[in-house]
Amino acid sequence: MCARAASRARSAVVKRRVNSIALAPIEDFRHDSDLFGEGVREPAAQKRIQAAIGRGFQTRDAEMDLGRLLVELTDD
C-alpha cells in the first residue's frame, strides 16, 4: 500500500513538472484567446472562414485532407 501511494506521489510530481514545462501560463492562454477573438472579426478572416466552410471545412474529409484545403484557400 505504501509503495502504491509513493508511486502515485511520484507520478503527480512528474505530471506537475511536465505541465510546468509544456504548458504556458494561464495569462498567456487568455491573451492569445483575446487576440484570436479580435482577429476572427476582421473582414479578411471572415472571408477566409466562409470560403473554408463553403469547401466543406467542417467535414471529416476536409479534416483528413487539411493541407490541400489550406493550399486551396491561399489561392483565393
DOBADO-430323 format. One record per atom (N, C-alpha, C): residue in three letters; x, y, z. Coordinates in steps of 0.05 Angstrom, whole numbers, plus 32768, in hexadecimal, padded with zeros to 4 digits. Atoms other than C-alpha are relative to their C-alpha. Last residue first. Layout:
<nodes>
ALAXYZ...
</nodes>
This chain:
<nodes>
ASP80167FEC8005ASP7F5B828E7BD2ASP8009801C8002ASP80027FF9801CASP7F9982627BCAASP7FEB80157FFATHR7FEC7FEB8005THR7FA782647C15THR800080087FE3LEU80097FE77FF5LEU7F65823F7C20LEU801480177FFBGLU80157FF58010GLU7F7982087BF1GLU7FF6801B800AVAL7FF37FF68019VAL7FBA81FE7C16VAL7FEB800C7FEELEU7FF27FE77FF9LEU7F9381F97C58LEU800F800C7FE7LEU80137FEB7FFCLEU7F6481C67C3BLEU800D801B8006ARG800A7FF8801AARG7F9D819B7C21ARG7FEC80178002GLY7FEB7FF2800FGLY7FBF819B7C65GLY7FF780097FE5LEU7FFF7FE47FF8LEU7F7E818B7C89LEU8015800F7FF0ASP7FF07FF58016ASP7F7381497C64ASP8004801E8004MET7FEC80148007MET7F59811F7C9FMET8012800B7FEAGLU7FEE80037FEAGLU7F35815C7CBCGLU80177FEC7FF8ALA7FEE7FE97FFFALA7F17816B7C79ALA80147FFE8016ASP7FEF80008018ASP7EFC81257C72ASP801380178000ARG7FEA80137FFBARG7EE281267CBAARG80137FFF7FE9THR8006801C8006THR7EB881637CABTHR80197FEF8007GLN800A800D7FE8GLN7EBA81A97CC9GLN7FF77FE37FFBPHE7FEC80007FEBPHE7EE781C57C92PHE7FF77FF18019GLY800380177FEFGLY7EB681B17C5DGLY80137FFD8017ARG7FF18017800BARG7ECD81E07C26ARG7FFE7FE78012GLY800B8006801BGLY7E9882147C37GLY800D7FE87FF3ILE801A800E7FFBILE7EAE82107C80ILE7FF37FF87FE6ALA7FF9801B7FF5ALA7EF582217C6BALA7FE67FF08004ALA7FF580108017ALA7EDD825B7C3EALA80067FE3800AGLN801780078011GLN7EB282767C78GLN800A7FEF7FE8ILE801080137FF2ILE7EEE82737CA7ILE7FE87FF77FEFARG7FF2801A8001ARG7F1B82957C74ARG7FF07FEA800ELYS8001800A801CLYS7EE982CE7C6ALYS800D7FE47FFEGLN801B80098005GLN7EE082D67CB5GLN7FFD7FF57FE4ALA8003801A7FF2ALA7F2C82D97CBEALA7FE47FF57FFBALA7FF08014800FALA7F3183107C89ALA7FFD7FE4800DPRO800E80088019PRO7EF783377CA9PRO80107FEB7FF0GLU7FF67FF18017GLU7F1A83367CEEGLU7FF27FF77FE6ARG80147FEC8007ARG7EEE83197D25ARG800980107FE8VAL8016800C8010VAL7F1882DA7D27VAL7FEA80137FF9GLY7FF88007801CGLY7F5583027D3BGLY7FE97FF57FF0GLU7FFD7FE7800FGLU7F3783237D79GLU80057FF97FE2GLY801B7FF48002GLY7F2082E07D95GLY8000801A7FF0PHE800F80108013PHE7F6482C17D86PHE7FE4800D7FFBLEU7FF57FFA801BLEU7F8782FA7DAALEU7FF17FF17FEAASP80097FE58006ASP7F5A82F17DE7ASP800980087FE4SER801C80028006SER7F6782A67DE7SER7FF4801B7FF8ASP8002800C801BASP7FB282B27DE2ASP7FE37FFE7FF8HIS7FF77FEB8013HIS7FAE82E17E1FHIS7FFD7FF57FE3ARG80157FEB8001ARG7F8582AF7E46ARG800780157FECPHE8017800B800EPHE7FB582767E35PHE7FEA80157FFDASP7FF98001801DASP7FF082A27E49ASP7FE97FF47FF0GLU80027FE5800AGLU7FCF82B37E8CGLU800680007FE2ILE801C7FFA8007ILE7FC482697E99ILE7FFD801C7FF4PRO80107FF67FEAPRO8010825D7E98PRO7FE480087FF6ALA7FFC7FE47FFAALA802982357E5DALA7FEF80098018LEU80177FEF8002LEU802981EA7E60LEU8007801D8007ALA800E8002801AALA806381BC7E50ALA7FE980147FFDILE7FEE7FFC8017ILE809581CB7E87ILE7FF180037FE6SER7FF37FE67FFDSER806681D57EC1SER801380067FE9ASN80127FEA8006ASN803A819D7EA7ASN800D801B8003VAL80047FFF801DVAL8075816D7EA5VAL7FED80177FF9ARG7FE77FF6800DARG8088817F7EECARG7FFC80027FE2ARG7FFE7FE37FFBARG804181787F07ARG8018800C7FF2LYS80157FF38010LYS803A81347EE5LYS8002801E8004VAL7FF78000801CVAL807E811D7F01VAL7FEB800F7FEFVAL7FE97FEE8002VAL806B81317F48VAL800880027FE3ALA800A7FE57FFEALA8027810F7F41ALA801680157FFDSER800E7FF98019SER804780D07F28SER7FF5801C8000ARG7FEC7FFB8014ARG807780D07F62ARG7FF380077FE6ALA7FF47FE67FF9ALA803D80D77F93ALA801680077FECARG80137FEB8008ARG8017809F7F70ARG800C801C8006SER80018000801ESER805480717F76SER7FEE80177FF6ALA7FE77FF38008ALA805D80837FC0ALA800180037FE1ALA80037FE47FF9ALA801480727FCDALA801980107FF7ARG80147FF58013ARG801B80307FA8ARG7FFD801E8005ALA7FF27FFF8019ALA805B801F7FD0ALA7FED800D7FEBCYS7FEE7FE97FFFCYS803880308011CYS800E80047FE5MET80107FE98000MET800080008000MET801180198000
</nodes>
